Amino acid sequence: MYPNDNFRFFHRDLWEAHYGKESGKPFEMHVGLYALCLSIGHATGIYPLLYDCFGPMFANAIMDYAFYNIKTNSCVTQHFAQSMRDDFLFSRSRLGQNWYGNFFADPVNADSIAQFKSKWLKKIAAEDNTDAWLCIDGSNNDSSVTGGELAELGHAKSGHAMTVIGYQWAVRASDGMPVSWTVNEGSMVDSKAIDEMVRYLAAGGLKVAGIILDRGFCTKEVYRLVVSKGFALVAMLKKDICGFKEMMRLHGAEIHAKIEHRIGIHGIFATTGNVKLFEDSE
């Protein structure tokens, strides 16, 4: 909470006692989102674990960066200092773009990251020894990453030849809690990358039940790979894939704006059915 114009109007005596008759609105320090992040950090155990693996300074900087991600829905540190100007932070002072750039690029942090991932996986598995799902996607909205060591020419969403980085996220099946992650060269899903994640999760006590794919990854090669490993599959489809075209041909008119087919409150309508995923599918 902070004093604003409503406070000055309804409690003029208190305002004048603390800020004077002629003073303008005092500097606003926002603490609400900080308190929420602090609560989440302790409720999940992630904040003490960051302290253990990275030390106080780096742990607080990581919490501030997560705070920034939540507040702005952005991971671009260029705007960090300005965006967090009025917020109460975990760190003693606001850190800037250069600091975070050096932190993320420092190979010394690799050991701390590996330690954190291992301890977090064991903690998650101990709480709920259930299955995990893998979520696979590519880099940012325009699928372009420049200057990154892992960036390779791949299948960018724009359709142009651009460098891309691939990601794998593992989430706990029971509640969607993030479990672990990997970053891979290029945008393609390959057997080696999936196998490594499967073995890593198995070592921590979790097995993979299925894989969730964005529409850019739903290709015949990836589908055959997933099926060969016995995983369940959830995937979005591009409009030119047989499964999409056939479902729209059969049900497009049927589901449009009919309340019994509504999903949520956002004007999305759907149904289920069995059709060929690809033209030459069984």
Rosetta blueprint (number, residue, H / E / L):
1 M L
2 Y L
3 P L
4 N L
5 D H
6 N H
7 F H
8 R H
9 F H
10 F H
11 H L
12 R H
13 D H
14 L H
15 W H
16 E H
17 A H
18 H H
19 Y H
20 G L
21 K L
22 E L
23 S L
24 G L
25 K L
26 P L
27 F L
28 E L
29 M L
30 H E
31 V L
32 G H
33 L H
34 Y H
35 A H
36 L H
37 C H
38 L H
39 S H
40 I H
41 G H
42 H H
43 A H
44 T H
45 G L
46 I H
47 Y H
48 P H
49 L H
50 L H
51 Y H
52 D H
53 C H
54 F H
55 G L
56 P H
57 M H
58 F H
59 A H
60 N H
61 A H
62 I H
63 M H
64 D H
65 Y H
66 A H
67 F H
68 Y H
69 N H
70 I H
71 K H
72 T H
73 N L
74 S L
75 C L
76 V L
77 T H
78 Q H
79 H H
80 F H
81 A H
82 Q H
83 S H
84 M L
85 R L
86 D L
87 D E
88 F L
89 L L
90 F L
91 S L
92 R L
93 S L
94 R L
95 L L
96 G L
97 Q H
98 N H
99 W H
100 Y H
101 G H
102 N H
103 F H
104 F H
105 A H
106 D L
107 P L
108 V L
109 N H
110 A H
111 D H
112 S H
113 I H
114 A H
115 Q H
116 F H
117 K H
118 S H
119 K H
120 W H
121 L H
122 K H
123 K H
124 I H
125 A H
126 A H
127 E H
128 D L
129 N L
130 T L
131 D L
132 A E
133 W E
134 L E
135 C E
136 I E
137 D E
138 G E
139 S L
140 N L
141 N L
142 D L
143 S L
144 S L
145 V L
146 T L
147 G L
148 G L
149 E L
150 L L
151 A L
152 E E
153 L E
154 G E
155 H E
156 A L
157 K L
158 S L
159 G L
160 H L
161 A E
162 M E
163 T E
164 V E
165 I E
166 G E
167 Y E
168 Q E
169 W E
170 A E
171 V E
172 R E
173 A L
174 S L
175 D L
176 G L
177 M L
178 P E
179 V E
180 S E
181 W E
182 T E
183 V E
184 N E
185 E E
186 G E
187 S L
188 M L
189 V L
190 D L
191 S H
192 K H
193 A H
194 I H
195 D H
196 E H
197 M H
198 V H
199 R H
200 Y H
201 L H
202 A H
203 A H
204 G H
205 G L
206 L L
207 K L
208 V E
209 A E
210 G E
211 I E
212 I E
213 L E
214 D L
215 R H
216 G H
217 F H
218 C L
219 T L
220 K H
221 E H
222 V H
223 Y H
224 R H
225 L H
226 V H
227 V H
228 S H
229 K L
230 G L
231 F L
232 A E
233 L E
234 V E
235 A E
236 M L
237 L L
238 K L
239 K L
240 D L
241 I L
242 C H
243 G H
244 F H
245 K H
246 E H
247 M H
248 M H
249 R H
250 L H
251 H H
252 G H
253 A H
254 E H
255 I H
256 H L
257 A L
258 K L
259 I H
260 E H
261 H H
262 R E
263 I E
264 G L
265 I L
266 H L
267 G L
268 I E
269 F E
270 A L
271 T L
272 T L
273 G L
274 N L
275 V L
276 K L
277 L L
278 F L
279 E L
280 D L
281 S L
282 E L
